[in-house]
Amino acid sequence: MTVKHVLVPIDFSPYAELALDYAAALAQKLQARVTLLHVIQPPLFAGADMGAWPSPAFIADLETVIMEDMAGYLTRVTAAGLEGEIAVVHGVPFQEILDTAKARRTRSQR
């Protein structure tokens, strides 16, 4: 099995920094591309039926800030001589990480 793609979930924690360093080193050895993934999880206390869901403007502003922050991580990937991309999705983090990994694996196998 040849690894062609490394998925790195980014939650902006110090652990994500370490994971990115490790993933970049691994991707360099394997000559793999890197996808940086951030999952925006809906607040547990809010729901559309409660009328407390964040507004579309808030979500758009949040996505803009996240993309700007993710661009810094992508710069580190490209500075290491690697191809990379950013993915920002909405949902439950563990499920979105699994779904993204499966989707990227299928795309890499084509």
Backbone hydrogen bonds in HBPLUS format (Angstrom, degrees):
<---DONOR---> <-ACCEPTOR-->    atom                        ^
c    i                          cat <-CA-CA->   ^        H-A-AA   ^      H-
h    n   atom  resd res      DA  || num        DHA   H-A  angle D-A-AA Bond
n    s   type  num  typ     dist DA aas  dist angle  dist       angle   num
A0033-ARG N   A0004-LYS O   2.96 MM  29  6.26 164.4  1.99 138.9 134.2     1
A0006-VAL N   A0033-ARG O   2.79 MM  27  6.18 154.7  1.85 158.1 166.9     2
A0035-THR N   A0006-VAL O   2.88 MM  29  6.27 161.2  1.92 156.2 160.1     3
A0008-VAL N   A0035-THR O   2.81 MM  27  6.10 166.2  1.83 172.3 172.9     4
A0037-LEU N   A0008-VAL O   2.94 MM  29  5.97 167.3  1.96 136.6 140.1     5
A0010-ILE N   A0037-LEU O   2.62 MM  27  5.71 162.8  1.64 168.3 166.0     6
A0016-ALA N   A0013-SER O   3.05 MM   3  5.19 127.1  2.34  99.8 113.2     7
A0017-GLU N   A0013-SER O   3.27 MM   4  6.71 147.4  2.38 145.1 153.7     8
A0018-LEU N   A0014-PRO O   3.17 MM   4  6.54 156.4  2.23 145.9 150.9     9
A0019-ALA N   A0015-TYR O   2.85 MM   4  6.09 158.1  1.90 147.2 154.0    10
A0020-LEU N   A0016-ALA O   2.87 MM   4  6.03 152.9  1.94 145.5 152.2    11
A0021-ASP N   A0017-GLU O   3.07 MM   4  6.38 159.5  2.11 147.7 152.9    12
A0022-TYR N   A0018-LEU O   3.00 MM   4  6.25 165.8  2.02 153.9 157.3    13
A0023-ALA N   A0019-ALA O   2.81 MM   4  5.93 164.7  1.84 150.0 155.0    14
A0024-ALA N   A0020-LEU O   2.83 MM   4  5.92 159.0  1.87 151.5 156.7    15
A0025-ALA N   A0021-ASP O   3.11 MM   4  6.31 160.4  2.15 145.9 150.9    16
A0026-LEU N   A0022-TYR O   2.96 MM   4  6.20 159.1  2.00 151.2 157.4    17
A0027-ALA N   A0023-ALA O   2.78 MM   4  5.93 161.8  1.81 149.9 155.4    18
A0028-GLN N   A0024-ALA O   2.92 MM   4  6.09 150.7  2.01 145.3 152.7    19
A0029-LYS N   A0025-ALA O   3.21 MM   4  6.48 159.9  2.25 144.8 149.2    20
A0030-LEU N   A0026-LEU O   2.98 MM   4  6.22 151.7  2.06 149.9 158.5    21
A0031-GLN N   A0027-ALA O   2.73 MM   4  5.47 113.2  2.17 137.8 152.7    22
A0032-ALA N   A0027-ALA O   2.92 MM   5  4.72 156.4  1.98 132.2 139.2    23
A0031-GLN N   A0028-GLN O   3.34 MM   3  4.98 148.7  2.44  92.3 101.2    24
A0034-VAL N   A0083-GLU O   2.94 MM  49  6.30 159.1  1.98 146.3 152.8    25
A0085-GLU N   A0034-VAL O   2.94 MM  51  6.51 136.8  2.13 151.7 164.3    26
A0036-LEU N   A0085-GLU O   2.87 MM  49  6.21 170.9  1.88 161.2 162.2    27
A0087-ALA N   A0036-LEU O   2.80 MM  51  6.10 152.3  1.88 169.3 168.0    28
A0038-HIS N   A0087-ALA O   2.95 MM  49  6.44 154.1  2.02 157.8 166.2    29
A0089-VAL N   A0038-HIS O   3.04 MM  51  6.52 157.3  2.09 159.8 166.9    30
A0040-ILE N   A0089-VAL O   2.75 MM  49  6.13 169.6  1.76 161.2 163.1    31
A0091-GLY N   A0040-ILE O   2.97 MM  51  6.19 157.7  2.02 141.7 145.5    32
A0046-ALA N   A0043-PRO O   3.42 MM   3  5.50 156.6  2.48 100.5 107.0    33
A0050-MET N   A0047-GLY O   2.92 MM   3  5.17 146.7  2.03 106.4 116.8    34
A0051-GLY N   A0048-ALA O   3.32 MM   3  5.37 157.1  2.38 100.5 107.2    35
A0058-PHE N   A0055-SER O   3.08 MM   3  5.17 117.5  2.49  98.7 113.5    36
A0059-ILE N   A0055-SER O   3.03 MM   4  6.38 163.2  2.06 157.0 161.1    37
A0060-ALA N   A0056-PRO O   2.92 MM   4  6.09 159.0  1.96 146.2 152.0    38
A0061-ASP N   A0057-ALA O   2.95 MM   4  6.15 160.0  1.99 147.6 152.8    39
A0062-LEU N   A0058-PHE O   2.85 MM   4  6.06 158.1  1.90 150.9 157.6    40
A0063-GLU N   A0059-ILE O   2.87 MM   4  6.10 161.6  1.91 152.0 156.6    41
A0064-THR N   A0060-ALA O   3.03 MM   4  6.24 152.0  2.11 144.2 151.7    42
A0065-VAL N   A0061-ASP O   3.06 MM   4  6.36 162.0  2.09 152.1 155.7    43
A0066-ILE N   A0062-LEU O   2.93 MM   4  6.15 164.8  1.95 154.6 159.3    44
A0067-MET N   A0063-GLU O   2.87 MM   4  6.01 161.6  1.91 148.9 153.9    45
A0068-GLU N   A0064-THR O   3.03 MM   4  6.27 153.6  2.10 145.9 153.0    46
A0069-ASP N   A0065-VAL O   2.98 MM   4  6.28 159.4  2.02 151.0 156.5    47
A0070-MET N   A0066-ILE O   2.77 MM   4  5.98 158.6  1.81 154.0 160.8    48
A0071-ALA N   A0067-MET O   2.93 MM   4  6.05 138.7  2.10 139.5 149.7    49
A0072-GLY N   A0069-ASP O   3.17 MM   3  5.51 134.7  2.38 103.5 114.2    50
A0073-TYR N   A0070-MET O   3.05 MM   3  5.11 119.1  2.43  96.7 111.6    51
A0074-LEU N   A0070-MET O   2.90 MM   4  6.26 156.1  1.96 151.7 159.2    52
A0075-THR N   A0071-ALA O   2.91 MM   4  6.13 145.8  2.03 143.1 151.9    53
A0076-ARG N   A0072-GLY O   3.32 MM   4  6.64 148.5  2.43 137.6 144.4    54
A0076-ARG N   A0073-TYR O   3.10 MM   3  5.20 119.9  2.48  96.1 110.4    55
A0077-VAL N   A0073-TYR O   3.16 MM   4  6.56 148.0  2.26 143.7 152.6    56
A0078-THR N   A0074-LEU O   2.92 MM   4  6.24 166.1  1.94 158.5 160.6    57
A0079-ALA N   A0075-THR O   2.84 MM   4  5.91 149.5  1.93 145.3 154.4    58
A0080-ALA N   A0077-VAL O   3.12 MM   3  5.26 138.4  2.31  97.9 109.6    59
A0082-LEU N   A0077-VAL O   3.27 MM   5  5.68 156.0  2.33 144.0 143.9    60
A0081-GLY N   A0078-THR O   2.92 MM   3  5.05 155.6  1.98 108.0 112.4    61
A0095-GLN N   A0092-VAL O   3.05 MM   3  5.53 116.8  2.47 114.4 129.5    62
A0096-GLU N   A0092-VAL O   2.94 MM   4  6.05 165.3  1.97 163.6 168.1    63
A0097-ILE N   A0093-PRO O   2.89 MM   4  6.01 156.5  1.94 158.7 164.6    64
A0098-LEU N   A0094-PHE O   3.15 MM   4  6.32 164.0  2.18 143.0 146.9    65
A0099-ASP N   A0095-GLN O   2.86 MM   4  6.06 165.8  1.88 151.8 156.3    66
A0100-THR N   A0096-GLU O   2.86 MM   4  5.86 158.7  1.90 142.8 148.8    67
A0101-ALA N   A0097-ILE O   2.94 MM   4  6.09 159.7  1.98 147.3 153.3    68
A0102-LYS N   A0098-LEU O   2.96 MM   4  6.20 163.4  1.99 152.8 157.0    69
A0103-ALA N   A0099-ASP O   2.94 MM   4  6.12 162.2  1.97 147.3 152.7    70
A0104-ARG N   A0100-THR O   2.87 MM   4  5.99 164.4  1.89 153.9 157.9    71
A0105-ARG N   A0101-ALA O   2.92 MM   4  5.99 154.0  1.99 146.1 153.6    72
A0106-THR N   A0102-LYS O   3.01 MM   4  6.18 162.4  2.04 149.4 153.8    73
A0107-ARG N   A0103-ALA O   3.04 MM   4  6.23 156.0  2.10 143.4 150.2    74
A0108-SER N   A0104-ARG O   2.88 MM   4  6.03 149.1  1.97 144.7 152.9    75
A0109-GLN N   A0105-ARG O   3.08 MM   4  6.25 137.2  2.27 143.8 154.2    76
A0110-ARG N   A0107-ARG O   3.43 MM   3  5.59 157.4  2.49 101.8 108.1    77
